[in-house]
Amino acid sequence: AGARAGAEAGATQLSVELEVSLVGSYETSQHCSAKVLNKALNWMHAQPYPMRVCLAAVGSVNTFQVPPVDPNDDGQRIRASALAMSMETGRVFRPEFESEGPDAIRRHLTALFNGEHARQYSAATHTYTLPAISLAPLAYLTTYARLGDAELLSHTSTSPWAEEENYALTMREQIAFIASNLTKVLPRVAYRDDGQGRWVLAAC
């Protein structure tokens, strides 16, 4: 009886259907994004269960044109590169951010010196905690500080065509901060959302 029940249970097939959202591919002269999208589509077609595409922000509809910043720039930029998900409905949508969050320079340096996992946000307490950082000299720091915007972008970003317009300014602020605080240990700090769209210092 046990073997028969196990066989019947094994014969039961679950009905699986995945909802898929494709966001981030856009048109470039190098066609790198299109190659990645094609790999994703080929993987989808190879799966044994059905998939339903709910959102597709890819290709030409996800691309806009700006004046090129240098001879190697085709001027093509991405419209949407990320998704957010509603925890109530499970639906995805393009995220809109009111602000970059607290202490942008410290957050970026935390990722650089301590790794991404070191940044902690608690949804229960609405608190963003940044650990202590021991700043160390970085190779080519002074060289980067002397680069023009286009050169700084191409040397420090893994996806230069998808960066925000203020990328070079943000990088210069980080470089200046590191240079003025070398060998210092920045203490642990926490920020709390006051419910009015402002971040205030909280007790660690």
C-alpha positions in Angstrom: 0.0 0.0 0.0 2.9 2.3 0.8 4.6 1.7 -2.5 1.3 2.2 -4.4 0.7 5.5 -2.6 4.2 6.6 -3.3 3.9 5.8 -7.0 0.6 7.7 -7.2 2.1 10.7 -5.5 5.1 10.5 -7.9 2.8 10.4 -10.9 1.1 13.6 -9.8 2.4 16.5 -11.9 2.4 20.0 -10.5 1.2 22.8 -12.9 3.8 25.5 -13.0 3.6 28.8 -14.8 6.2 31.5 -14.2 5.5 35.2 -14.6 8.6 36.9 -16.2 9.6 40.5 -16.3 12.4 41.6 -18.6 14.0 44.9 -17.8 17.4 46.4 -18.5 18.3 45.5 -22.1 18.8 48.5 -24.5 20.3 49.2 -27.9 24.0 50.0 -28.1 26.4 50.2 -31.0 28.4 47.2 -29.5 25.2 45.1 -29.2 26.4 43.7 -25.9 23.0 44.2 -24.2 21.2 42.4 -27.1 23.5 39.4 -26.7 22.6 39.1 -23.0 18.9 39.4 -23.8 19.2 36.7 -26.5 20.8 34.3 -23.9 18.0 35.0 -21.5 15.3 34.3 -24.2 17.0 31.1 -25.3 17.1 29.9 -21.7 13.4 30.7 -21.4 12.5 28.7 -24.5 14.4 25.7 -23.3 12.5 25.4 -20.0 9.8 22.6 -19.8 7.2 24.8 -18.1 5.2 27.7 -19.5 6.2 31.3 -18.9 4.2 34.5 -19.3 5.9 37.7 -20.0 4.3 40.4 -17.9 6.6 43.3 -18.6 9.3 43.8 -21.3 11.3 47.0 -21.1 14.0 46.0 -23.6 15.5 47.0 -26.9 14.6 50.3 -28.7 11.6 51.1 -26.3 14.1 51.1 -23.4 16.6 53.3 -25.2 16.9 57.1 -25.6 19.5 59.3 -27.2 21.7 62.0 -25.7 24.7 64.0 -27.2 27.8 61.8 -27.1 30.3 62.7 -24.4 33.4 61.4 -26.3 34.3 59.8 -29.6 33.7 56.3 -28.2 30.2 57.1 -26.9 27.2 56.4 -29.2 24.9 58.5 -27.0 22.5 55.7 -26.4 21.2 55.5 -22.8 19.0 53.1 -20.9 15.5 54.2 -19.6 14.8 51.5 -17.0 17.5 49.3 -15.5 15.9 48.0 -12.3 12.6 46.6 -10.9 10.8 46.9 -7.6 8.2 44.5 -6.3 5.0 45.2 -4.3 5.1 43.0 -1.2 1.2 43.1 -1.1 0.4 42.1 -4.6 3.7 40.6 -6.0 3.5 42.8 -9.0 6.7 44.5 -10.3 7.1 48.1 -11.4 9.8 50.5 -12.3 11.2 52.0 -9.0 11.1 55.7 -8.4 13.4 57.1 -5.7 12.7 60.2 -3.7 16.3 60.4 -2.6 19.5 58.3 -2.7 19.2 57.6 1.0 21.4 58.7 3.9 25.1 59.7 3.7 25.7 58.7 0.1 29.5 59.0 0.4 29.7 56.8 3.5 27.4 54.2 1.9 29.6 54.0 -1.2 32.8 53.8 0.8 31.3 51.0 3.0 30.7 49.0 -0.2 34.2 49.7 -1.4 36.1 48.9 1.9 33.7 46.5 3.7 31.7 44.9 0.9 28.0 45.3 -0.1 26.8 42.9 2.7 28.1 45.4 5.4 25.3 47.9 4.7 22.2 47.0 6.8 18.7 48.4 6.6 16.1 47.3 9.1 12.5 47.5 7.7 11.2 46.9 11.3 12.9 50.0 12.8 13.4 52.0 9.5 17.1 52.3 10.5 20.0 52.3 8.1 23.3 51.2 9.8 26.8 51.8 8.4 29.6 49.9 10.1 33.0 51.4 11.1 35.4 51.9 8.1 39.1 51.9 8.3 40.2 54.0 5.3 43.3 52.7 3.5 45.3 54.3 0.6 44.0 53.2 -2.8 46.2 52.8 -5.8 46.0 55.5 -8.4 43.9 57.8 -6.2 45.7 61.0 -7.2 45.7 59.9 -10.8 41.9 59.4 -10.8 41.5 62.9 -9.2 43.2 64.5 -12.2 41.1 62.7 -14.9 38.5 64.4 -16.9 34.8 63.4 -16.5 34.8 61.0 -19.5 38.1 59.4 -18.5 37.0 59.0 -14.9 33.7 57.4 -16.0 35.5 54.9 -18.4 38.1 53.9 -15.8 35.9 53.5 -12.7 32.6 52.2 -14.0 31.8 48.7 -15.2 28.8 50.1 -17.1 29.7 53.6 -18.2 26.8 54.1 -20.5 24.2 53.4 -17.8 25.5 55.7 -15.1 23.7 58.8 -13.8 24.7 62.2 -15.1 26.3 63.2 -11.8 28.5 60.1 -11.7 31.8 61.9 -12.1 30.8 64.5 -9.5 30.0 61.7 -7.0 33.3 59.9 -7.7 35.2 63.2 -7.1 33.5 63.7 -3.8 34.4 60.2 -2.7 38.0 60.6 -3.9 38.3 63.9 -2.0 36.8 62.3 1.1 39.2 59.4 1.1 42.2 61.7 0.5 41.2 63.9 3.5 40.5 61.0 5.8 43.3 58.5 5.0 44.3 56.1 7.8 41.4 57.3 9.9 38.7 54.9 11.3 35.2 56.2 10.7 32.9 55.2 13.5 29.8 53.1 13.2 26.8 55.3 12.4 23.0 54.8 12.0 20.3 56.8 10.4 16.6 56.6 11.1 13.7 57.5 8.8 11.7 60.1 10.6 8.5 59.3 8.5 8.7 62.7 6.8 11.1 61.8 4.1 14.2 62.8 6.2 17.0 60.7 7.6 18.2 61.6 11.1 21.0 60.3 13.2 19.9 57.4 15.5 21.5 55.7 18.4 23.8 52.8 17.4 
